[in-house]
Amino acid sequence: MKVLLFVLGFLAVIPLLPGEFPSFQEVRESLETSESVLLDRNGKVLHEMRTREEERRLDWIPLKDVSSHLLEAVVVAEDKRFYQHSGVDWYALGSGLIRFLSSKPIRGASTITMQVVPLIKNELQSTGGRKTFWQKWKQILNARSMETEWTKEEILEAYLNLVSFRGELVGIHSASKGIFGKSPHGLNEKESILLASLIKIPSASPDRVVKRACHLGELLQSKESCDELKYFILAKLSKPYHIEPKFSHAGHLAHRLFTKGETKSIHSTLDRDIQIFASESIRKHLTTLKKKNVKDAAVLVLDNKTGDVLAYVGSSGSLSDSPLIDGVLSKRQAGSTLKPFLYALAIEKKIITPISLLEDSPVEIQVGTGIYSPSNYENHFHGMVQAKIALASSLNVPAVRLLDMVGIDEFNQTLENLGFGNLRDSEHYGLSIALGSLDTTLLDLTNAFRTLANKGEFSQIRYTDEVVPTKSRVFSQGTSFLITKILSDRENRALTFGLENPLAKRFPVAVKTGTSKDMRDNWCLGYTTEVTVGVWVGNFKGDPMWNVSGITGAAPIWSDLISFLHKRYPSSEWKMPEGVVEKEILSKNGKVSQKEFFLEGTDPYFLPEINESEINGILSPVRDSIFAIDPDMPESKQKIFLESRAKDSDLFWKIDGMLLENAEKVRFWKPTPGKHQLELVTREGELVDKLYFRVR
């Protein structure tokens, strides 16, 4: 009965011919890897990342790049007469037929060619069990057809690239990389025996793989003993596989751009050379900062005109405790990096000019929750200083005083216009936002500085050339020019940083550093006419750095990058725009002159001179302070102390018109309920300063 069924089946299908069969080139080109590739602006590969979860398949490997050990092992294991038959091993097929007719266990008789066919034609794959007779016959016909159109080498190459080896590892490239961490051309005999043994039983237990490998080793007359193979195989299959990407230069950006389930290549705006240089600069400088508890850094480089991201380095990689965190997008305190935008707003509103005098002295400011007392980085004050020096030297007290004059709401609105998000709730940060209490990202900060580089015009950045950014004006060209000139003059920052430091360059560049509270974040942001570079240094875990400033932390990395970029994007001097005048200003006695830039209509006739009242003003109490008498404390213990900035025996206190002793020393005054007027006057009665305070 079995014989009759077999003969009838054979006669029924023998006239059938295989359908259209693709060429070797078509099969090779149709291979879809599980990896997506991020390309730079010039088409160079930057990063490889897996985006398909169902299988792990890498690039197609030519036969010439496969180890001869593996080729021999695969042929012996799967089809020892591969080079003699024409697609079908009739001898093996006949033996299988005899075993079938005699009800003995059937052994596989499929040749390598026959195995390639269902890997290409899905309809010939088995669905949960052995192939039907019909599928088997079509497989035979297709195999014979393939042998007339493809060479043996092409068939073997396709087989090695399409067959499953272990779990989700498909193709010799992923199997060799995943299990051994090497390319197929480097496989030795022992490794080749293991891989060839997996083809027939890709999901088998390690012990079963060992049994098959020992048998294959005997067929190959291998020098490796069965015990050696067993030890080797159990060691390799007992641990999860890992495929190290060939290109891994922009992981954080790749994760932003690629979508899971898709395999494609994306042309980004990045420049591979700049990206690699930025990564190397981070590693070099963090190695020197390791003893100061610095482990992380991030870099962003932008093309000023287009908004193209030229470099995006999210972390220090292997040096970091948390390499997966993206430092470009992580929110950190801005430190002094917001000051240029505050000064720009004050200049735009014509509240100050670059040479306006601002007071840098101890101050206590009444805020809703109490008294706010800002201080400078080194707790040293400089008296009256010009605005350009206060900005470039990053003095804190002048910035807080300036914000009080400009208005918190208006400054927050300016920051929103620069892309810093919704800051309408000004009560959250208060005056401290002038010193960088705002939580922001390196991306937002760098693009805000790019706005100054672009003469006050804001636009979003882009990672591919498919995006066309919209533009909006935040500052006038004149204001942006003045801020740029201030930040590019090393003499302006000499008060705090000296003349020689990593910020000083031989070409035009504007730059600002910043350090957040407790030295947890360190920034350096700067630009030329062509590019803007932002650098953050710190610890993703929030640990404070040890004695690291903007000059010693982020600035050296920034300095490396801006010098490297200048060779590729040569910068030029900033051109003075319309609405700006250059003028030589004289002192009132005509002995001192200073050449400066001003917005039209704000240029003074003389250099500003220090007013004695600005030096000798009231230090305490704070203007508009409110004090409360505590009924549970003795009256003798409740005093308000009066202190002037200048300890001068010729200055005197007056409260509510009553003259008190001189202001040379701190004076303690017994409070009485009500609103009080406090005056500081000279011996001749001339008013120096005046304020009001209230006692409840």
C-alpha angles and dihedrals in degrees: 000000000000090000092051093050092048093050093047091049092048093050091048095058106029094093092056117104126201118264126241111317122205121239123251090251092052091051092048094049093046093060111121116202124210089234129089118210126218112208127196125234090276096048096259117142112254105168142003120208134174113243103161117074103187095075141357112237126160132191121310113270120214116231091244088063094056122094115257088226090062094045091054094045094050094049093048093046099044110022118002092179092047095124094046105049130068098234099301126066097215092184092057091041091052091050089051092050092051091050089049093050091046092049093242123142109283120235122206114267099177115131123218087258092053090049092053092056098069090042087063101032110050094194090067095056118108117249108220100320143027119328117265119248088253092054091046093052093048087048089055093048092048091047092054090047091050091052090058093052105031130054121238089250092054091049093050091045092052091047094054092048097046106037123096117242109177132354107311094350107115122181131016093272096061093038094052093044095042100047102030104018093233141100119264094252090066099054114127127209096270093049091045093053090052094050094044090051092054096058095076095039108025094161098040125124117265091251092056091047089052091053092052092044092052090052091048091048089057092050090051092045087232122189087224112097122224091250091053091049091048094052091046096047095046090051094050098043096044094071131058117263124246130198114203109209115242090222120036110159105119110030099149094052092043090057089052096050104039125076121215113254094028126102115197145118121254125201106219131191091243122117110223095211093051091044093053093044091051092051092049092048090053092051093046096051097039089056089061091045096050092099089056092058097256116143108152140056140161134199135200124184121189134190104232099214101043103025089234114161104234096178132015115180110170099184147356091262115211092012091063128086088213107034094164093064112099108228092190091064101030114111114238135161111278099219115189094340092097094060096088090061092049092051090044090055092048091050091045090053088046092237090130141009125213090267099044112127117246125186119244105188137112112295138176116205123197110234132171094267098040137283122347114204112182120192137186125261092260095034089242124127129207106197117225113007134171116260094242091056093044090054101042093042089047098233111181106204095055089051092053092047090048093051089052088056096043096044129246095242093053093047091049089051089052090052089051089053088053091057101261095132131244110339100158092122094080092169090073096066103017118175091337089078087078087067095047106266086145115111107229143148134253088241094058094042095049093048091048090056088047086059089062089047089052092056095261098312116130126207135159121260123244136214097194132031090242091084121081107198121220117231133220133175119243102163132018119256089248095054092047090050092052093050090047092052090049094050094045097054111090091197089064092059096039091095090071106015105029125231098281116059139112090280094065113094137173091232130058111281133150117213143172131187130201140187124195128220116299091008094278096135131033124188141185120182127172145147146203126203088277111034142022122213126196124188130184124189127184141084124302089213090060097246113152120248120238115247096328121149133182089266096053100032118040099003098074091054091046090048092053092049099045091050091048091048093048089065091056099032105031111207126219137199117285111254117231107247129214113281093044126099129195112216140169109232121202129208115245092258091049094235099107127050131183128189111220144163121239140174108259110273095023099077110117128217094230139024109266114259128211114261113219091223089059089058099039099043129131115286098180139063101035117243112270093007119165119215127188126207111231110222091201094060126076111258091233090063095053112085138150112218121220118208133171125204092237118052095218126157089209093063122084139190125238123187117190088342095308114124116230131185122295124291097236090111135027109281123208115214127193108235124234124189118267142052114310136197115216119195134184111207139173124247087264091054097255112151114245101171139349137191142160131233135173134226121202 
